[in-house]
Amino acid sequence: MQIETPRLFLRPWQERDIAPFAVANADPEVRRYYYPSVLTHTETRTMIADCDRHLGKHGFGFLAVERKTDGALIGGLGLSTAGDEIPGGPHVEIGWIFARPYWRQGYALEASAACLSHAWSTLGLAEVIGYTSRINHPSRALMGKLGMRSDPTEDFDDITVPEGNPLRPHVLYRIKAVASDPIS
């Protein structure tokens, strides 16, 4: 799975991506809406290996996002099968994480829209979900820009997050293939 946008390449992970992605995953601000919070270099390496296995098994996955102008790894984004913590599965989810220097430049919207287009046109998916903690307003805003919608009756507690943690309450977003071109 490889996707090209005007400014970005979404591609399988390479060895050279581990160090910059580990820096992003070690930033408490980047990971403030994730549980567990920051990741070690080894945990990042394991995450990337898991992404590669998922891509090999399913033909889609969470990919490295590279900026065309300078080859910088700016983050990760893609599709994956959602875990059992999401009610009503199985689902294919879209997700992203970008290093802080690349925030607020439209990269996440550009890459996400291209990824959804790939989900409809190449993978033939009927629906993609997204989910995040209720307090993650930046990701929720991006899901809205993509045309994803939530239904309060589908909100859920993420059982992988301890009770009492403010990241436990989650909001589920959906987008159907008929709404496949949300930002053109």
N, C-alpha and C positions, 0 to 999 in steps of 0.2 A: 504494500500500500504506500503510494507516494502521491502527494498532492502539491501542485504549484499554484501560488497566487501571485498577484502583481509584485509583492514585496517579499514573499516567503517561500521556503520549501518545507513541507511536512514530509518527513522521511524516517525510515528505520534508524534506530539508535546506532551510534558508532562508539568505539572505545574513547575517542577524543571528547565525547559529550559528557562523560562521567564527571570529570572535575568541575566544569562550569555548572552542571545541574546539581552537583553536591553543594556548591556554594549557594545556589538558590534555595535548596532544601534545608540549609543550615541557617537561613535568615528567618528569625522569629516573625518579622513583619509579613514576609511572603507566606508563611505557614500558619498565620494566626487563626485561620478558620479550619485547620486540619487537626485531626487527632490520630496518632500522636502528633505533637507540634513539630519541632525540628527533627531532621533525620541526619544520621551520620553519613560519612562517605560510603561506608560498607552497606548501610541500609539503602542508600541511593543506588549503588551498584546492583543490589538485589532487586530493587524496584524495576530498574531498566531490564534486567534479565527476565523478570516476570512479564514485562511488556513485550519483549521479543518472543517469549514462548506463546503468549496470547496471540500475537500477530501470526506466528507460524501455524497455530492450531485453527484460528478462525478466519484468517485472511483480512482482518482489520485489527487495529490496536491503537494504543497510546503512543504517539510518535514524537520524535525530536522536531522542534520548530527552529529553523535556521533562517536568519536574515540574509537575503540575497546580496545586499550591497557589500557586506564584509565577512560573510560566513559565520557570524556570531551565533552561538546557540542562545536563543532568548527564552526558551522554556520547553514545555511539553504540552501536547494537546492531541485528542483523538477519541476514538470509540472503543468501548470495552463492554464485556458482559457484566452486568451489575450483580452484586452479591446478594445473598439470601436476606440481608438486612432490609432490602427494598421490598415492600409488600406487592403482591400481585404479579410477580415475575413469571417467566424470565423476561429480562429487559436488555436492550442495548443502550448504553449511556454515553453521553458526551461529557468530557471533562477537560480541564486545563489548569496549568500552573505556569506562571511567567516570572522570571527574575525581575526584581524591582526596577532596575534601570529601563525596562522596556514597557512599563505600565503607562497607560493613558496616551497611547500613540495609535490606537486602533488595531493593533496586531491581533489581539484575542478575537475581536469581532470578525476581522478578515479571515483568520484561520478557521474559526468556528463555522462561519457561513460556508466556506469551501468544503469543510468536513461534512456538513449536513448535505450539501449538494452531492458529494460522493456517496453518502449513505443512501440517497434516493436513486441516483442515476447508475451507479456501479454495483452497489450491494443489494439494491432492490428492497431496502427496508421500508416497512409501512409506518414505523414510528421510532422515535428516539426520545429518551428521557434525559433529564438532568436533575440533580438533586444537590442540596447544600444545606448547611445549618441555617436556621431561620435568621440568625444575626449576620449572615454573610451578604450584606447589601450590594457590594460590587458584583459578585457573581450572579446574584438575582437580577440585577439591572441588565447584565449582559444577556441572560436568558430571555428577558423581556424584549430586548432589541432584536434577538434572533427570531422572535415570534413564538417562543415557547410560553406556555400558559400553565398556571397552577390552579388547583382546586383545593380549597382548605380542607375538604373531607379526606384528601389523600395525604395530608401532612402526617408525619410519623416520627417516632423516636428512633434514632440510630442506635441499635443495640450494641454496636462496637464502641460506643462512647459511654463512659461511666454515668450512672444516674447522678443528677445534680450538676453535671457539667453544662455550661451554657451552650456548648456545641451539640448537645444531644438532640434537641428538637430540630427536625428537618422539614424542608419543603420540597415536594416533588413537582417537577415541571415536565410537560410533554409537548411534542410537536409531531404532527402527522405529515406524511409525504406530500399531501395535497397543498401544504403550506411550505413548499420546499424552497421558495425563493424570497426569504423574508426581508432582504435589504436591498433589492435591486431598484 
